[in-house]
Amino acid sequence: MNWPLMEIRVTRFLRFWVASVLACISMSVWATGGSCSGGGQTVTLALPATVSVPRDAAVGSLLTAWVQSPAVTNYWSCNENNDNALTYMLTSLTPSGVSVSFNGTTRVFNTNVPGIGLAIAGATWALGGTQGWNRGTGTSPYITNTGYGPFTGAWSGGSQVAVALVKTAAQLTVGGTVSSGIAAYAYPATSYSSGYQFTNLSVNYVTTPVQIVPLTCTTPDVNVAMGTFKTTDFPNVGSLSPNPASFTIQILNCPAGTAVSGTQAGAIHTVQYRIDPTNGTAATNVAALSGSPSATGVGIQLFNSAGTVFPLSTLTTLSGYNSTSGGNYSIPMTARYYRTGTVTAGPGNTTMTLTMSYQ
């Protein structure tokens, strides 16, 4: 009476075991991935041979127009076996931390020239469709990628890149040549696993070399002879020395250029200057004296050509500057002692620093 029951139990066990084997076989087929062919192209992105950059142009300033490769959708031909259709675009460059706007937010990467970055925007295609610029960028080194799946069958894939030079430092103190090299590269994949990423089929996007020329003028030092005065020449606080000392600030050898439309490159657009007292101020817009021994109770005040007090530590625009002709410019000024308190005799010396700003 017990034998039929034992047969039923054995049958159930066998059915469970067979189902487990089939499940394992199914998982093995899913992970096999597909195959791809094609690629191997080198696409040249021709940037300008020379770019002239105002030294103090704002961080994030575009220095070239965008150079864009053709939108190619059939660099690769792939076949899937119930897996993912993928294209990746990457770069080996280091992010600068600066970004610009180009069909969305586009990251800027460091070049070999300090203060000059390369903005890279990318689009990739899988199954003949694009997800646009800068989608799914993630962290470096990825610029963008597209993915569809699971999918079975044949598909084509492609990519497109746009690049531009960007200023990444507050001041461009030295020039140099931005080296040519691979800005970005793209390849297909048929699985998220590294075993099915076809890096040997990469399409490489190569930029041409660019010479960077910082744009500045020269500003020689100025020595101002203030003269000799008596303490009685300053009867009250606010009294000025009787004889103004005239001097001229020279702004020389300003480069001429032609502005590049849509960028901050090609020419200096504006020149500004600022005078800062090295030893601080003794009163508003009055430079304190320096050195020991020194006179007390007086400082030095500057005036522009119209006789108006010149504001210290404040940027002033150079009037009459012409970016297309460049050239030499002069700023006539005068200096006078200004009484700030009880006056005692002694040397009345100080130094001030002239700072130029080129935008």
Secondary structure, 3 states (H helix, E strand, C coil): CCHHHHHHHHHHHHHHHHHHHHHHHHHHHHCCCCEEEECCCEEEECCCCEEEEECCCCCCCECCCCEECCCEEEEEEEEEEEEEEEEEEECCCCEEEEEEECCCEEEEEECCCCCEEEEEEEEEEECCEECCCCCCCCCCCEEEEEEEEEEEEEEEEEEEEEEEEEECCCCCCCCEEECCEEEEEEEEECCCCHHHECHHHCEEEEECCEEEEEECCECCCCCCCCCCCCHHHCCCCCCECCCCEEEEEEEEEECCCCCCCCCCCCCCCCEEEEEEECCCEEECCEECCCCCCCCEEEEEEEECCCCCECCCCCCEECCCCCCCCCEEEEEEEEEEEEEEEEEECCCCCCCEEEEEEEC
